[in-house]
Amino acid sequence: MEPTSSSSEGNSFAAIFQNRDFRLLWTSQLFGQSAQNAIFFVQTVMVEGLTRSSGLVGLMVLVFNLPSILFSQLMGVILDRFRKKSILLFCNISRIFVVAAFIFFHRYGRGGGLLTAVYVLTFILSTIGQLSDPAESAMVPLLVSRQHLLAANSVFTLLFNVAQVLGLLLLAPLSLRLGGVDGAFATISLTYLITAGLIWPISAREPRPDPYIPETVLSDLWEDLKEGWRFIMTRRPVLIAICQHALLTMLTMIVAVLAPGFVARVLGMEPTDAIYIFFSAGLGMFLTTMWTGRLGHRFRREELAAAGLLIVAVALAGLTLVAWNSEVAAGTIAKPSQGVIMQVVLMALVLGIGGTLAAVSAQTIVQERSPMEIRGRVISAEFLFSNVAGLVPMLVISSLADIVGIPAVLVGLTILVITSALLSLRGRPSGRGT
């Protein structure tokens, strides 16, 4: 039974971790997402070691992202026809064997055959992720009450950032150093085994879906896909939330691309000092997670999303002012003042706060307003749109920044985010509620 007291609402953050099933899901995905980030790092190290070619490493990155464009919608249909827990178990058990296959081919493969095997296995792993990630998102509303859904999404957003740190900065480098490439793959395979073991005892209140696949599978598949998109296009709050999520995904990728150049060309520091920006943004994410867990339920989701975008715009505007005033002339070496560094750190903190607030609120809107029978297709459409919207700018933004300059790019992003926030306010529902 869902709690109704104000005190329970005010302690959403504590309440969701008292929920055994949610706690198991969260912990399992901490292992699973850390492994996913770690294996991507190990794969790049492996391809670099085999080829000494940045182009072939870039090809691996392309292979990794390709399934998100090809299969996202198909995975949404599958998601609506099978239990979410069963899908997560299947995905993580499958990953154990795929990662083990990397060890086999690394030991016994040679030359072009080995490289081809790496690309094929990378494609398979990424395809599994296109089913696993939306299944995880669709499972959250099955485990927590509606009033705690905002807090649950908030801690899952924090999880993704913690998992990036654990995977990229701890699990991958440490396992590579101690056991080489084969040892790293073995460690990651074991991590996926732990993930599956944590998912197994979860008890999800999920109606039994209809797994029947008719003879007219292609025509029915097309109808299923159209039904998901038709729902999105006719539900303005859901459409706006998906667009917000895509915008934030794009901004995250752009910031990741611009940060080293901003630090080097604008501030005159070492590119590796971009870690200060990422750390400050991560701190902002953590603070927002804590706030939404305790007080987020008091506000309308649409208002929180729009407010988050406005906060992001303030941060981008602040970084733009720093960039205009501090851009380092070509060929000069200058150290920024402590005041300038503190401004950048503060704006990165604000950026993390606003981005997390908007992303968590938008994801919650999609989950709450999508009927269970088509929720998988809606969430998969959201993932597809976000991946496509984020991937293209990531590929071109560095060239654009080289042509027009980082300050000009930041101005454009600021205007885009402010416009999106104002349009979001127009799309909020008139009635009161969460």
C-alpha positions as CSV (number, residue, x, y, z in Angstrom):
1,M,0.0,0.0,0.0
2,E,1.3,3.4,-0.9
3,P,2.1,5.7,2.1
4,T,0.0,8.9,2.2
5,S,1.3,10.9,5.2
6,S,3.3,14.0,4.7
7,S,6.1,12.7,6.8
8,S,6.6,9.8,4.5
9,E,6.5,12.0,1.5
10,G,9.2,14.2,3.1
11,N,11.4,11.2,3.6
12,S,11.2,9.8,0.1
13,F,14.9,9.4,-0.2
14,A,15.1,7.2,2.9
15,A,11.8,5.4,2.0
16,I,13.0,4.2,-1.4
17,F,16.1,2.6,0.1
18,Q,14.0,0.9,2.8
19,N,12.3,-0.8,-0.2
20,R,14.2,-4.1,-0.6
21,D,13.4,-4.6,-4.3
22,F,14.4,-1.1,-5.3
23,R,17.6,-1.4,-3.2
24,L,18.5,-4.6,-5.0
25,L,17.8,-3.0,-8.4
26,W,19.8,0.1,-7.6
27,T,22.7,-2.0,-6.3
28,S,22.6,-4.4,-9.3
29,Q,22.7,-1.5,-11.7
30,L,25.6,0.1,-9.8
31,F,27.6,-3.1,-10.7
32,G,26.1,-3.4,-14.2
33,Q,26.6,0.3,-15.2
34,S,30.2,0.3,-13.8
35,A,31.0,-2.8,-15.8
36,Q,29.4,-1.2,-18.9
37,N,31.6,1.9,-18.6
38,A,34.7,-0.2,-17.7
39,I,34.4,-2.5,-20.8
40,F,34.1,0.4,-23.1
41,F,37.5,1.7,-21.7
42,V,39.1,-1.7,-22.0
43,Q,37.8,-2.1,-25.6
44,T,39.5,1.2,-26.6
45,V,42.7,0.1,-24.9
46,M,42.5,-3.3,-26.7
47,V,41.9,-1.8,-30.2
48,E,44.6,0.8,-29.7
49,G,47.1,-1.9,-28.6
50,L,46.2,-4.0,-31.7
51,T,46.2,-1.3,-34.3
52,R,47.9,1.9,-33.0
53,S,45.2,3.7,-35.1
54,S,42.9,6.4,-33.7
55,G,40.7,6.0,-36.8
56,L,40.1,2.3,-35.9
57,V,39.4,3.3,-32.3
58,G,36.9,5.8,-33.6
59,L,35.3,3.1,-35.8
60,M,34.8,1.1,-32.6
61,V,33.0,4.0,-31.0
62,L,30.8,4.2,-34.1
63,V,30.0,0.5,-33.9
64,F,29.2,0.9,-30.2
65,N,26.6,3.7,-30.9
66,L,25.1,2.1,-34.1
67,P,22.6,-0.3,-32.3
68,S,21.0,2.7,-30.5
69,I,19.9,4.0,-33.8
70,L,19.0,0.6,-35.5
71,F,17.3,-1.3,-32.7
72,S,15.9,1.1,-30.0
73,Q,12.3,0.9,-31.3
74,L,12.4,-2.9,-31.8
75,M,13.6,-3.3,-28.3
76,G,10.7,-1.3,-27.0
77,V,8.2,-3.7,-28.6
78,I,10.1,-6.7,-27.0
79,L,10.1,-4.8,-23.7
80,D,6.3,-4.6,-23.7
81,R,5.9,-8.4,-24.5
82,F,8.1,-9.8,-21.6
83,R,8.6,-9.3,-17.9
84,K,11.2,-6.6,-17.2
85,K,13.0,-8.7,-14.6
86,S,13.3,-11.6,-17.0
87,I,14.7,-9.2,-19.6
88,L,17.3,-7.8,-17.2
89,L,18.4,-11.3,-16.2
90,F,18.7,-12.4,-19.8
91,C,20.7,-9.3,-20.7
92,N,23.2,-9.6,-17.8
93,I,23.7,-13.4,-18.2
94,S,24.2,-12.9,-21.9
95,R,26.8,-10.3,-21.2
96,I,28.8,-12.7,-19.1
97,F,29.3,-15.0,-22.1
98,V,29.9,-12.1,-24.6
99,V,32.6,-10.6,-22.4
100,A,34.2,-14.1,-22.0
101,A,34.3,-14.3,-25.7
102,F,36.6,-11.3,-25.8
103,I,39.1,-13.3,-23.8
104,F,38.8,-16.3,-26.2
105,F,39.4,-14.2,-29.3
106,H,42.1,-12.1,-27.7
107,R,44.1,-15.3,-26.9
108,Y,43.5,-17.3,-30.1
109,G,42.6,-14.7,-32.7
110,R,45.1,-12.9,-35.0
111,G,45.2,-9.9,-37.2
112,G,42.1,-8.8,-39.1
113,G,40.1,-11.7,-37.7
114,L,40.7,-10.6,-34.2
115,L,39.8,-7.0,-35.0
116,T,36.6,-8.1,-36.7
117,A,35.7,-10.2,-33.7
118,V,36.2,-7.2,-31.4
119,Y,33.9,-5.1,-33.6
120,V,31.2,-7.8,-33.8
121,L,31.3,-8.5,-30.0
122,T,31.2,-4.7,-29.3
123,F,28.1,-4.5,-31.6
124,I,26.4,-7.4,-29.7
125,L,27.1,-5.9,-26.3
126,S,25.8,-2.5,-27.3
127,T,22.6,-4.2,-28.8
128,I,22.0,-5.9,-25.4
129,G,22.3,-2.5,-23.8
130,Q,19.6,-1.2,-26.0
131,L,17.3,-3.7,-24.3
132,S,18.7,-3.6,-20.8
133,D,18.7,0.2,-20.2
134,P,15.0,0.9,-21.0
135,A,14.0,-2.3,-19.2
136,E,15.7,-0.9,-16.1
137,S,14.0,2.4,-16.5
138,A,10.6,0.8,-17.0
139,M,11.1,-1.4,-13.9
140,V,11.5,1.5,-11.5
141,P,7.7,2.5,-11.5
142,L,6.9,-1.2,-10.7
143,L,9.0,-1.1,-7.5
144,V,8.2,2.3,-5.9
145,S,5.0,4.2,-5.3
146,R,4.1,7.1,-7.5
147,Q,4.9,9.7,-4.8
148,H,8.4,8.3,-4.5
149,L,9.1,8.0,-8.2
150,L,10.8,11.4,-8.5
151,A,13.2,10.5,-5.7
152,A,13.8,7.1,-7.3
153,N,14.7,8.6,-10.6
154,S,17.0,11.1,-8.8
155,V,19.1,8.4,-7.2
156,F,19.3,6.5,-10.5
157,T,20.6,9.6,-12.1
158,L,23.2,9.8,-9.4
159,L,24.0,6.1,-10.0
160,F,24.9,6.7,-13.6
161,N,27.5,9.3,-12.6
162,V,28.9,7.2,-9.8
163,A,29.1,4.2,-12.1
164,Q,31.1,6.3,-14.7
165,V,33.6,7.1,-12.0
166,L,33.8,3.5,-10.7
167,G,34.0,2.0,-14.2
168,L,36.3,4.5,-16.0
169,L,38.6,5.5,-13.1
170,L,38.7,2.5,-10.8
171,L,37.4,-0.9,-12.3
172,A,38.9,-0.6,-15.7
173,P,42.4,0.9,-14.9
174,L,42.9,-1.3,-11.8
175,S,41.9,-4.6,-13.5
176,L,44.1,-3.7,-16.6
177,R,47.0,-3.0,-14.3
178,L,46.6,-6.2,-12.3
179,G,45.6,-8.7,-14.9
180,G,46.1,-7.1,-18.4
181,V,43.3,-7.1,-21.0
182,D,42.3,-10.7,-20.3
183,G,42.2,-10.1,-16.5
184,A,40.1,-6.9,-17.1
185,F,37.5,-8.9,-19.2
186,A,37.4,-11.6,-16.6
187,T,36.7,-9.1,-13.8
188,I,34.0,-7.4,-15.9
189,S,32.4,-10.8,-16.6
190,L,32.3,-11.5,-12.9
191,T,30.7,-8.1,-12.3
192,Y,27.9,-9.0,-14.7
193,L,27.4,-12.2,-12.8
194,I,27.0,-10.3,-9.5
195,T,24.5,-8.0,-11.3
196,A,22.4,-11.0,-12.4
197,G,22.6,-12.4,-8.9
198,L,21.2,-9.2,-7.4
199,I,18.4,-9.0,-9.9
200,W,17.3,-12.6,-9.3
201,P,15.5,-12.1,-5.9
202,I,13.7,-8.9,-6.9
203,S,9.9,-9.2,-6.7
204,A,8.2,-6.9,-9.2
205,R,4.5,-6.2,-9.2
206,E,4.1,-6.7,-12.9
207,P,1.1,-8.0,-14.8
208,R,1.9,-10.9,-17.0
209,P,2.5,-9.5,-20.5
210,D,1.3,-11.2,-23.7
211,P,4.4,-12.8,-25.3
212,Y,2.5,-14.0,-28.4
213,I,4.3,-13.1,-31.6
214,P,1.8,-13.4,-34.5
215,E,2.5,-14.7,-37.9
216,T,2.1,-11.2,-39.3
217,V,5.0,-10.2,-37.1
218,L,6.4,-7.5,-39.4
219,S,3.1,-5.7,-39.9
220,D,2.2,-6.0,-36.2
221,L,5.7,-4.7,-35.3
222,W,5.1,-1.7,-37.5
223,E,1.7,-1.1,-35.8
224,D,3.3,-1.5,-32.3
225,L,5.9,1.1,-33.2
226,K,3.3,3.5,-34.6
227,E,1.2,3.1,-31.5
228,G,4.1,4.2,-29.3
229,W,4.9,7.2,-31.4
230,R,1.2,8.1,-31.8
231,F,0.9,8.2,-28.0
232,I,3.9,10.4,-27.7
233,M,2.8,12.8,-30.4
234,T,-0.7,13.1,-28.9
235,R,0.5,13.6,-25.2
236,R,2.0,17.0,-25.1
237,P,3.6,16.7,-21.6
238,V,5.3,13.4,-22.7
239,L,6.5,14.8,-25.9
240,I,8.0,17.9,-24.2
241,A,9.6,15.7,-21.5
242,I,11.3,13.5,-24.2
243,C,12.5,16.6,-26.0
244,Q,13.9,17.9,-22.8
245,H,15.7,14.7,-22.1
246,A,17.2,14.7,-25.6
247,L,18.3,18.3,-25.2
248,L,20.0,17.5,-21.9
249,T,21.7,14.4,-23.4
250,M,23.0,16.7,-26.2
251,L,24.3,19.3,-23.7
252,T,26.1,16.6,-21.7
253,M,27.9,15.4,-24.7
254,I,28.8,18.9,-25.9
255,V,30.1,19.9,-22.4
256,A,32.2,16.8,-22.4
257,V,33.7,17.7,-25.8
258,L,34.2,21.4,-25.0
259,A,35.5,21.1,-21.5
260,P,39.2,20.3,-22.3
261,G,39.3,23.0,-25.0
262,F,37.6,25.5,-22.6
263,V,40.2,24.8,-20.0
264,A,43.2,24.9,-22.4
265,R,42.2,27.6,-24.9
266,V,40.1,29.9,-22.7
267,L,41.7,29.5,-19.3
268,G,45.2,28.7,-20.4
269,M,45.4,25.6,-18.1
270,E,46.3,22.0,-18.9
271,P,43.5,20.1,-20.7
272,T,43.5,17.5,-17.9
273,D,42.4,20.2,-15.5
274,A,38.9,19.8,-17.0
275,I,38.5,17.3,-14.1
276,Y,37.6,20.3,-11.9
277,I,34.6,21.1,-14.2
278,F,33.4,17.5,-14.1
279,F,33.9,17.2,-10.4
280,S,32.0,20.3,-9.7
281,A,29.2,19.3,-12.0
282,G,29.1,15.9,-10.2
283,L,28.8,17.6,-6.8
284,G,25.9,19.6,-8.2
285,M,24.2,16.3,-9.3
286,F,24.7,14.9,-5.8
287,L,23.2,17.9,-4.1
288,T,20.2,17.9,-6.4
289,T,19.6,14.2,-5.8
290,M,19.5,14.9,-2.1
291,W,17.1,17.8,-2.5
292,T,14.7,16.0,-4.8
293,G,14.6,13.0,-2.5
294,R,13.3,15.1,0.4
295,L,11.4,18.0,-1.2
296,G,10.9,17.4,-4.9
297,H,7.4,15.9,-4.4
298,R,6.1,19.3,-3.3
299,F,6.4,20.7,-6.8
300,R,4.9,19.9,-10.2
301,R,7.2,17.9,-12.4
302,E,6.8,20.2,-15.4
303,E,7.8,23.2,-13.3
304,L,10.9,21.4,-12.0
305,A,12.0,20.5,-15.5
306,A,11.5,24.1,-16.7
307,A,13.3,25.5,-13.7
308,G,16.2,23.0,-14.2
309,L,16.6,24.2,-17.8
310,L,16.6,27.9,-16.7
311,I,19.3,27.0,-14.1
312,V,21.3,25.4,-16.9
313,A,20.9,28.5,-19.0
314,V,22.2,30.7,-16.1
315,A,25.3,28.4,-15.8
316,L,26.0,28.5,-19.6
317,A,25.6,32.3,-19.5
318,G,28.1,32.5,-16.7
319,L,30.6,30.3,-18.5
320,T,30.1,32.5,-21.6
321,L,31.0,35.6,-19.7
322,V,34.1,33.9,-18.4
323,A,35.0,32.8,-21.9
324,W,34.6,36.3,-23.4
325,N,36.7,37.9,-20.7
326,S,39.4,35.2,-20.3
327,E,40.0,33.7,-23.8
328,V,43.7,33.1,-24.2
329,A,45.2,34.6,-27.3
330,A,46.8,32.1,-29.6
331,G,50.4,31.3,-28.8
332,T,50.3,32.9,-25.3
333,I,50.7,31.3,-22.0
334,A,48.7,32.7,-19.1
335,K,47.5,31.4,-15.8
336,P,43.9,32.3,-14.8
337,S,43.3,34.1,-11.5
338,Q,41.9,32.2,-8.6
339,G,38.7,34.3,-9.0
340,V,38.2,33.1,-12.6
341,I,38.8,29.5,-11.6
342,M,36.3,29.8,-8.8
343,Q,33.7,31.3,-11.2
344,V,34.1,28.3,-13.6
345,V,33.9,25.9,-10.7
346,L,30.7,27.6,-9.4
347,M,29.1,27.6,-12.9
348,A,29.9,23.9,-13.3
349,L,28.3,23.3,-10.0
350,V,25.2,25.2,-11.1
351,L,25.2,23.3,-14.4
352,G,25.1,20.0,-12.6
353,I,22.3,21.2,-10.4
354,G,20.1,22.4,-13.2
355,G,20.8,19.5,-15.6
356,T,20.0,16.9,-13.0
357,L,16.8,18.6,-11.9
358,A,15.6,18.8,-15.4
359,A,16.6,15.3,-16.5
360,V,15.1,13.6,-13.4
361,S,11.8,15.5,-13.7
362,A,11.5,14.8,-17.5
363,Q,12.2,11.1,-16.9
364,T,9.6,11.0,-14.2
365,I,7.0,12.6,-16.4
366,V,7.5,10.0,-19.1
367,Q,7.2,7.1,-16.7
368,E,4.2,8.5,-14.9
369,R,2.2,9.4,-17.9
370,S,2.9,6.3,-20.1
371,P,0.4,3.4,-19.7
372,M,2.2,0.2,-18.6
373,E,1.2,-1.7,-21.7
374,I,3.1,0.7,-24.0
375,R,5.6,2.1,-21.5
376,G,8.5,0.1,-23.0
377,R,7.9,1.5,-26.5
378,V,7.7,5.1,-25.1
379,I,10.9,4.8,-23.1
380,S,12.7,3.2,-26.0
381,A,11.6,6.0,-28.3
382,E,12.9,8.4,-25.7
383,F,16.3,6.6,-25.6
384,L,16.4,6.6,-29.4
385,F,15.6,10.3,-29.8
386,S,18.1,11.2,-27.0
387,N,20.9,9.1,-28.6
388,V,20.4,10.5,-32.1
389,A,20.0,14.1,-30.8
390,G,23.2,13.8,-28.8
391,L,25.4,11.9,-31.2
392,V,25.3,14.2,-34.1
393,P,26.2,17.4,-32.2
394,M,29.0,15.5,-30.4
395,L,30.5,14.7,-33.8
396,V,30.4,18.2,-35.2
397,I,30.6,20.5,-32.2
398,S,34.4,20.5,-31.9
399,S,34.8,21.6,-35.5
400,L,32.2,24.4,-35.0
401,A,34.0,25.6,-31.8
402,D,37.3,25.7,-33.8
403,I,35.6,27.8,-36.5
404,V,33.5,30.3,-34.5
405,G,35.1,30.0,-31.1
406,I,34.0,28.4,-27.8
407,P,32.3,31.7,-26.5
408,A,30.1,31.8,-29.6
409,V,29.1,28.2,-29.2
410,L,28.2,28.9,-25.5
411,V,26.0,31.8,-26.5
412,G,24.1,29.7,-29.0
413,L,23.6,26.9,-26.4
414,T,22.4,29.5,-23.8
415,I,19.8,30.9,-26.2
416,L,18.7,27.4,-27.1
417,V,18.2,26.3,-23.5
418,I,16.3,29.5,-22.5
419,T,14.0,29.1,-25.4
420,S,13.4,25.4,-24.5
421,A,12.6,26.4,-20.9
422,L,10.1,29.0,-21.9
423,L,8.4,26.6,-24.4
424,S,8.3,24.0,-21.6
425,L,6.3,26.3,-19.4
426,R,3.7,26.6,-22.1
427,G,3.2,22.9,-22.2
428,R,2.5,22.3,-18.5
429,P,-0.9,21.0,-17.5
430,S,-3.4,23.4,-15.9
431,G,-4.5,21.1,-13.0
432,R,-2.7,20.8,-9.7
433,G,-0.8,17.6,-9.0
434,T,2.4,15.7,-9.3
